[in-house]
Amino acid sequence: MLDVQRLAKRYGEVAVFRDVSLSVAAGEFVAIVGESGVGKSTLLNCMAGLDVWDEGRIVADGTDLSTLGDDARALLRREKLGFVFQAFHVLPHLDVAQNVGLPLLLLQRPDAARVEAMLDAVGLAGLGHRLPQELSGGQLQRVAIARALVHGPKLLLADEPTGNLDPATAGRVLDVLRTQARESGAALVLVTHSAAAAAQADRVLHLRSDGIAP
């Protein structure tokens, strides 16, 4: 599903990382760990086509992202990717159901039943009418997961999704993320500082400035 080949990223003359290669299969859960500042979030943003890189290739579902312009990358993200942000990034003026259903709306295929099913799957049944400010941090992260999965993405990217949560809530959120990704057959890439979160993955990769290693 995802193939990263000898990727390098620099800011001016300063290398963030280089020679990063990895592959993630459909239905596989891979965690990426590493020291602060090594570029884990930057790597994830490159995988989503949200950031640019200086060398190498990223192929997602058979498409080389480097061959796409900004509009084509946005369309690919809309159709095939789901992104779970640490800071949730829910829209405060939309209720929970509207936030979760936004990817379907952008694809011009609204589906209230699918939204309700996703809310039920992440443990938020009956809360679709609430506004984000009425929810806890753990509930908001589950809204973000439901939104990332509602359109059936092939690739799910999660950037420190449990970083702002207490350990018990983090465990529940991670379980929801892992279970939903596997049920949908999505390849899941998780960037995390948490050893407990990484331990749930099928594989753990260590990002360093000179590449990536098991």
C-alpha positions, -999 to +999 in steps of 0.1 A: +000+000+000+028+024+009+064+023-004+089+050+007+122+048-012+154+065+000+136+097+012+156+127+022+144+160+037+164+192+043+158+227+056+183+247+037+217+230+044+204+212+074+194+175+069+163+164+088+166+128+077+180+109+047+180+075+031+146+066+047+131+035+031+101+015+043+070-004+030+037-009+047+012-035+035-026-032+034-039-041+069-005-037+085+001-015+116+036+001+117+048+024+144+076+049+139+095+060+169+126+081+174+142+110+193+125+144+194+135+165+164+144+136+141+116+144+118+088+118+126+059+142+120+077+156+090+080+121+075+043+115+081+034+148+064+055+137+034+037+104+033+004+124+031+018+147+004+014+176+029+051+184+028+077+183+002+110+163+002+143+167-015+152+131-026+135+098-030+100+086-039+068+079-020+043+056-037+009+053-022-016+027-036+005+026-068+007+063-073+041+082-072+033+113-052+062+132-067+044+131-101+013+149-087+006+186-085-010+202-055-046+196-067-039+160-076-023+154-042-053+169-024-076+146-044-056+116-035-057+125+002-094+131-001-101+097-017-075+073-003-059+088+029-071+093+064-050+115+088-054+116+126-039+147+141-026+150+177-045+183+181-077+167+168-084+195+143-122+192+146-143+221+133-159+239+164-189+252+145-199+217+132-215+191+154-198+157+159-218+140+130-210+168+107-173+167+115-172+129+110-192+132+077-170+159+062-148+136+041-179+120+026-194+155+019-162+166+001-164+134-020-200+143-028-213+111-013-230+121+020-241+090+040-257+096+074-260+059+080-222+054+075-215+083+099-237+068+125-220+034+121-186+050+125-197+069+156-210+036+171-177+018+162-156+043+181-180+044+211-197+077+204-232+064+195-259+090+203-234+119+205-236+130+169-256+162+178-231+175+203-206+202+195-169+196+200-167+218+231-191+194+248-167+165+245-137+153+265-102+150+249-106+112+245-140+117+228-125+143+205-097+120+195-123+093+187-142+118+166-109+124+147-105+087+142-140+082+129-135+111+105-103+097+092-119+063+086-154+072+074-146+073+037-127+039+037-092+051+032-064+028+019-038+045+041-043+058+077-017+081+092-017+090+128+005+117+144+009+112+181-029+105+185-025+097+222+000+124+231-025+147+248-044+119+267-041+102+300-029+066+299-063+049+303-079+071+277-049+067+254-052+029+256-089+030+246-082+054+218-054+033+204-075+001+206-102+019+186-077+031+160-061-003+156-093-023+155-110+000+130-080+001+107-077-037+106-115-041+100-113-017+071-080-032+057-062+001+059-025+003+062-018+021+095+013+042+102+016+056+137+042+082+148+046+081+186+068+088+216+049+062+236+065+028+241+030+015+251+015+026+219+044+013+198+041-021+215+006-025+199+020-024+163+029-053+141+063-037+135+082-009+151+106+012+130+132+036+145+137+068+126+172+083+127+188+112+108+206+086+086+177+063+078+153+039+094+159+007+112+139-021+130 
